[in-house]
Amino acid sequence: MIETGPDLTLTIALIAGSGVAAQWLAWRLRWPSIVLMMGAGLILGPIWAFAAGAPLVHPSAVFGDYLRPMIALAVAVILFEGGITLNFRELRDASGPVRRMVFLGYPLGWAGAVLALHYVAGLAWDISAMIGALLTTTGPTVVLPLLRQAKLPGRIASVLKWEGIVNDPIGALSAVFVFEAIRQTALGQDWIQAGMALGLGALIGAALGFAFGTGLSRAFRRGWVPEPMKAPLILAAVLVCFSVADALASETGLVAVTLFGLVVANSRLASIEEMRRFKEGIASILVASVFVVLAADLAPGDLLALNGWHLAFVGVFILVARPISVVLATWGSGLNLKETAFIGIIGPRGVVAAAAAGHLAASLVEVGREDAAILAPLVFVTIFISVFGCGFAVSPLAKLLGLSQSGPERLLLVGANPWSLGLADALKKAEVPVTIADTSWRRLRAARLAGHDVHYGEVLSEVADHRLEPARFSALLAVSPNDAYNALVCIEYGPDMGRSRVFQLSGFDGPVDAEKVEDDPRAIAFTARGRTLIRRGRGYDSLARDWWQGWRFRNTKLSDTYPLETYLEDAGESPDLVMARMPNGSFHLLGSGREAPSQPGTILIRFGPPEADAPDNRPDDQSSLGCDPPGGAPPQ
């Protein structure tokens, strides 16, 4: 029976708290989160046991027989979350190298992993096939943060992203199929019976996954489920689908939930993005908990069971098998030598491999395959080394090969109009890269003539994620005349960029009662908007009016002889401070509660009246940005 005393409460608190704390610390340090989550589990488990004689967290002892079902349900949700990210329409639009890595890279990588496991690590062929299927996956939860960290160009980022998204469920399904064949054989069935059982299980899992996905998609489209109930219903359906599939045919639940996610992802549901974000939140907690649990449950003897040949396999797998499979898969696809080398070296193993390793290993040991006990520690060591190495090598390697889009942070400016184009000119002068996005080719004409990077198209469209590459941008500023559209853009990009990095103009023009008006419950709530640029009450209409009256953007560099205090005195009351560009190349959009930095060398961008052009006592002022309004002079 499961314990109900303080040990259980403390164990749950330590698992959840350390997992989430590891994710937060990884975000602050810009380290791979999977490394810190595994490190937290190792500290609470085998390392603590080695130092103090007993682990601080021992999941097997506390949860008992309930541990495996709990991990199995968590893995089911994680696999569903991976399946729901795969949209076949997007894959059809992908480039040739992406398709080659998806359809050729995985089988070639699997074959290389099996050969290395058998001939280097000395494992049996069937166990090698199962471990190889798991280790060949590069999950999106570890790949996508590395892409943001390295600022990779679109083609390389697309290859690595889609390899992780597509191969994650494929690897899980392949491992489950091999596992089921091993299990049936260990139970005394011959290969024909094992194959029939495997085929039957696959059919049952596929049928259940398709039925659940199709049924819920139709129910959502016909309005049978209220919006607040959709995400919770999906979560409950995943657990039911997994449990029913496992009850009908053992170990087919993972197949069912993965196909469940694929069907939902390709059903054109209007609320799919909300469900994806809900599932991402749930999955992140489960991922953290599963990693801590599996790492903490490793005994010091499990890690000591690894010998030199096992570690040699890790090196051969990462440095030989993976690069060779990438070279063969992408030969003649258009990738150059540097791009192929980078993709071949950067291949961090995924979350699914770690989550499924402990679950499948325990099941095989129960049916008499004692050699499967090495599965969990070997997979964990491989994941740890690959993620640790890739996490700290991705940026230096990209710079060494000349592939990194290095340079200062980039701003995405949504909405082309005279005011925003004037701001873009000021940003260019301050050496802040900017991309101007708009749905009108005519409105982008002045930006193109001025040499700015432009994106023609709707930033809310499905193709924007591939052509615009949001990972390139550090912040977004929506400055179209439509306040509701600006809010929608900020809400759409907020989860990816961070709510603190999406901005829009104030939705109200007025000097005194702006705060009261913007707090009006009839207005767009602040929770459904981006952060306000400049200040409340400084909306698009007033900024456009002042622009046509001759106001311009001016860049001023602070120095020891011209500090921030003097600058603010010269600027007068309520200056329209827009941005601060720091000496290290980073920038900060300014507004209420976001004071301008005072560090010497900082460039401040201000929107001011024409009389501010008069010379004064500012020896280091670099403010004279004089330019005609884009599109001609102001109307008379």
Long-range contacts (C-beta under 8 A, 24 or more apart in sequence): 1-64, 2-62, 2-63, 2-64, 2-65, 2-66, 3-62, 3-64, 7-62, 8-62, 8-63, 11-57, 11-58, 11-59, 11-62, 11-63, 14-44, 14-56, 14-57, 15-57, 15-59, 15-289, 15-292, 15-293, 15-296, 16-285, 16-288, 16-289, 18-44, 18-292, 19-285, 19-287, 19-288, 19-289, 19-291, 19-292, 20-285, 20-288, 22-288, 22-292, 23-284, 23-288, 30-149, 31-391, 32-142, 32-145, 32-146, 32-348, 32-387, 32-388, 32-390, 32-391, 33-142, 33-145, 34-141, 34-142, 34-291, 34-348, 34-351, 34-354, 34-383, 34-387, 35-384, 35-387, 35-388, 35-391, 37-287, 37-288, 37-291, 37-292, 37-295, 38-291, 38-295, 38-354, 38-380, 38-383, 38-384, 39-295, 40-291, 40-292, 40-295, 41-291, 41-292, 41-293, 41-294, 41-295, 41-296, 41-297, 41-298, 42-295, 42-296, 42-298, 44-292, 44-295, 44-296, 45-295, 45-296, 45-297, 45-298, 45-299, 46-296, 46-298, 46-299, 46-300, 46-302, 46-303, 49-299, 49-300, 50-300, 55-296, 57-292, 57-296, 58-296, 58-297, 59-293, 59-296, 59-297, 60-297, 67-293, 67-297, 68-359, 68-362, 71-290, 71-293, 71-294, 71-355, 71-358, 71-359, 72-242, 72-246, 72-253, 72-359, 73-239, 73-242, 73-243, 74-286, 74-289, 74-290, 74-355, 75-254, 75-290, 75-352, 75-355, 75-356, 75-359, 76-238, 76-239, 76-242, 76-253, 76-254, 76-257, 77-235, 77-238, 77-239, 77-257, 77-279, 77-282, 77-283, 77-286, 78-283, 78-286, 78-287, 78-290, 78-351, 78-352, 78-355, 79-169, 79-172, 79-254, 79-257, 79-258, 79-261, 79-352, 80-238, 80-257, 80-258, 80-260, 80-261, 80-279, 81-261, 81-276, 81-279, 81-280, 81-282, 81-283, 82-139, 82-140, 82-165, 82-168, 82-169, 82-172, 82-258, 82-261, 82-352, 83-169, 83-257, 83-258, 83-259, 83-260, 83-261, 83-262, 83-264, 83-265, 84-261, 84-262, 84-264, 84-265, 84-272, 84-275, 84-276, 84-279, 85-140, 85-165, 85-261, 85-265, 85-276, 86-165, 86-166, 86-169, 86-261, 86-262, 86-265, 86-266, 87-265, 87-266, 87-462, 88-266, 89-266, 89-462, 90-462, 90-465, 90-466, 91-162, 91-166, 93-463, 93-466, 94-158, 94-162, 94-466, 95-155, 95-158, 95-159, 95-334, 96-333, 96-334, 97-155, 97-158, 97-159, 97-330, 97-333, 97-334, 97-335, 98-158, 98-159, 98-162, 98-163, 100-329, 100-330, 100-333, 101-159, 101-162, 101-163, 101-326, 101-329, 101-330, 101-343, 102-162, 102-163, 102-166, 102-167, 104-328, 104-329, 105-163, 105-167, 105-325, 105-326, 105-329, 105-330, 106-136, 106-163, 106-167, 106-170, 106-171, 108-324, 108-325, 108-328, 108-329, 109-136, 109-321, 109-322, 109-325, 109-326, 110-136, 110-171, 110-174, 111-325, 112-317, 112-320, 112-321, 112-322, 112-324, 112-325, 113-317, 113-321, 115-321, 116-313, 116-316, 116-317, 116-320, 116-321, 117-313, 117-317, 120-309, 120-312, 120-313, 120-316, 121-309, 121-310, 121-312, 121-313, 121-378, 122-309, 123-371, 123-374, 124-371, 126-178, 126-181, 126-182, 126-185, 127-182, 127-369, 127-371, 127-372, 127-375, 129-178, 130-175, 130-178, 130-179, 130-182, 130-360, 130-375, 131-375, 131-378, 131-379, 133-171, 133-174, 133-175, 133-178, 134-171, 134-172, 134-175, 134-352, 134-353, 134-356, 134-357, 134-379, 135-317, 135-349, 135-353, 135-379, 135-382, 135-383, 136-167, 136-171, 137-164, 137-167, 137-168, 137-170, 137-171, 137-172, 137-349, 137-350, 137-352, 137-353, 138-163, 138-164, 138-167, 138-168, 138-347, 138-348, 138-349, 138-350, 139-164, 139-168, 139-348, 139-349, 139-350, 139-351, 139-352, 139-353, 140-164, 140-165, 140-168, 140-350, 141-283, 141-287, 141-350, 141-351, 142-348, 142-349, 142-350, 142-351, 142-387, 143-348, 143-350, 144-471, 146-346, 146-348, 146-390, 146-391, 146-394, 147-471, 148-471, 149-391, 149-394, 149-395, 150-394, 150-395, 150-398, 150-404, 151-398, 151-404, 151-405, 151-406, 151-471, 151-472, 152-398, 152-403, 152-404, 152-405, 153-403, 153-405, 154-466, 154-469, 155-335, 155-339, 156-339, 156-342, 156-343, 156-403, 157-469, 157-471, 158-466, 159-330, 159-335, 159-343, 160-343, 160-346, 164-350, 168-350, 168-352, 169-258, 169-261, 169-262, 169-352, 171-350, 171-352, 171-353, 172-254, 172-258, 172-352, 172-356, 173-254, 173-255, 173-258, 175-356, 175-360, 176-251, 176-252, 176-254, 176-255, 176-356, 176-360, 177-202, 179-251, 179-360, 179-363, 179-364, 180-250, 180-251, 180-252, 182-364, 182-369, 182-372, 183-250, 183-251, 183-363, 183-364, 183-367, 186-364, 186-367, 186-368, 186-369, 187-367, 197-249, 200-249, 201-249, 201-250, 201-251, 201-252, 201-255, 202-252, 202-255, 204-245, 204-248, 204-249, 204-252, 204-256, 205-245, 205-249, 205-252, 205-253, 205-254, 205-255, 205-256, 205-259, 206-255, 206-256, 206-259, 208-241, 208-244, 208-245, 208-248, 208-252, 208-256, 208-260, 209-241, 209-245, 209-255, 209-256, 209-257, 209-258, 209-259, 209-260, 209-262, 209-263, 210-259, 210-260, 210-263, 212-237, 212-240, 212-241, 212-256, 212-260, 212-263, 213-259, 213-260, 213-261, 213-262, 213-263, 213-264, 213-267, 214-263, 214-267, 216-264, 217-263, 217-264, 217-267, 217-269, 220-269, 220-271, 221-267, 221-269, 227-271, 230-271, 230-274, 230-275, 231-274, 231-275, 231-278, 231-279, 234-264, 234-275, 234-278, 234-279, 235-278, 235-279, 235-282, 251-363, 254-356, 277-495, 287-351, 287-355, 290-351, 290-354, 290-355, 291-351, 291-354, 291-355, 294-354, 294-355, 294-357, 294-358, 294-376, 294-380, 295-380, 297-358, 298-376, 298-377, 298-380, 302-373, 302-376, 302-377, 303-377, 303-381, 305-373, 305-374, 305-377, 306-374, 306-377, 306-378, 306-381, 310-374, 310-378, 310-381, 311-381, 313-378, 314-381, 314-382, 314-385, 314-386, 317-382, 318-347, 318-382, 318-385, 318-386, 318-389, 319-345, 322-347, 338-401, 338-402, 338-403, 339-403, 341-401, 342-397, 342-398, 342-401, 342-403, 345-390, 345-393, 345-397, 346-390, 346-393, 346-394, 346-397, 347-386, 347-390, 348-383, 348-386, 348-387, 348-390, 348-391, 349-379, 349-382, 349-383, 349-386, 349-387, 350-383, 353-379, 353-383, 354-379, 354-380, 354-383, 405-472, 407-433, 407-585, 408-432, 408-433, 408-581, 408-585, 408-586, 408-587, 409-433, 409-474, 409-475, 409-585, 409-586, 409-587, 410-434, 410-435, 410-472, 410-473, 410-474, 411-435, 411-473, 411-474, 411-475, 411-476, 411-477, 411-587, 412-437, 412-459, 412-468, 412-470, 412-473, 412-475, 412-476, 412-477, 412-493, 413-437, 413-477, 413-479, 414-438, 414-459, 414-476, 414-477, 414-478, 414-479, 414-480, 414-486, 414-489, 415-478, 415-479, 415-480, 415-481, 415-486, 416-440, 416-443, 416-444, 416-446, 416-447, 416-454, 417-443, 417-479, 417-480, 417-481, 417-544, 418-544, 418-547, 418-548, 418-629, 418-630, 418-631, 419-479, 419-540, 419-543, 419-544, 419-547, 420-479, 421-446, 421-447, 421-450, 421-452, 421-630, 422-547, 422-552, 422-553, 422-627, 422-629, 422-630, 423-479, 423-553, 423-578, 423-605, 423-607, 424-450, 424-452, 425-450, 425-553, 425-625, 425-627, 426-553, 426-554, 426-555, 426-578, 426-605, 426-625, 427-579, 427-605, 428-452, 429-555, 429-625, 430-555, 430-579, 430-581, 430-603, 430-605, 431-581, 431-585, 432-579, 432-581, 432-587, 435-468, 435-472, 435-473, 437-468, 446-630, 446-631, 447-630, 450-630, 459-489, 459-492, 459-493, 460-488, 460-489, 460-492, 470-496, 470-497, 471-496, 473-497, 474-501, 474-586, 474-587, 475-501, 475-502, 475-503, 475-587, 475-589, 476-501, 476-502, 476-503, 476-530, 477-503, 477-504, 477-533, 477-589, 478-502, 478-503, 478-504, 478-505, 478-530, 479-504, 479-505, 479-533, 479-540, 480-540, 481-540, 481-541, 481-544, 483-507, 483-524, 483-539, 483-540, 484-524, 486-529, 486-530, 487-524, 487-528, 487-529, 487-530, 489-530, 490-529, 490-530, 491-528, 491-529, 491-530, 494-530, 499-530, 499-531, 500-531, 502-530, 502-531, 503-530, 503-531, 503-532, 503-533, 503-589, 503-591, 504-529, 504-530, 504-531, 504-532, 504-533, 505-532, 505-533, 505-534, 505-538, 505-539, 505-540, 505-543, 506-532, 506-533, 506-534, 506-535, 506-536, 506-537, 506-538, 506-539, 507-539, 508-536, 508-537, 508-539, 509-537, 509-538, 509-539, 509-541, 509-542, 510-537, 511-537, 512-537, 514-538, 531-589, 531-591, 532-591, 532-592, 533-578, 533-589, 533-590, 533-591, 534-576, 534-577, 534-578, 534-590, 534-591, 534-607, 535-574, 535-591, 535-592, 536-592, 538-576, 543-576, 543-607, 546-607, 546-609, 547-629, 547-634, 548-629, 548-634, 548-635, 549-609, 549-634, 550-609, 550-610, 550-634, 551-607, 551-608, 551-609, 551-610, 552-607, 552-608, 552-610, 552-613, 552-625, 552-626, 552-627, 553-578, 553-605, 553-606, 553-607, 553-625, 554-605, 554-606, 554-607, 554-608, 554-612, 554-623, 554-624, 554-625, 555-603, 555-604, 555-605, 555-622, 555-623, 555-625, 556-603, 556-604, 556-606, 556-618, 556-621, 556-622, 556-623, 557-601, 557-602, 557-603, 557-604, 557-620, 557-621, 557-622, 558-598, 558-599, 558-600, 558-601, 558-602, 558-603, 558-604, 558-620, 559-600, 559-601, 559-619, 559-620, 560-600, 561-619, 561-620, 562-618, 562-619, 562-620, 562-621, 563-598, 563-600, 564-596, 564-597, 564-598, 565-598, 566-618, 567-604, 567-618, 568-596, 570-616, 570-618, 571-606, 571-608, 571-612, 575-606, 575-608, 576-606, 576-607, 576-608, 577-604, 577-605, 577-606, 578-605, 578-606, 578-607, 579-604, 579-605, 580-604, 580-605, 581-605
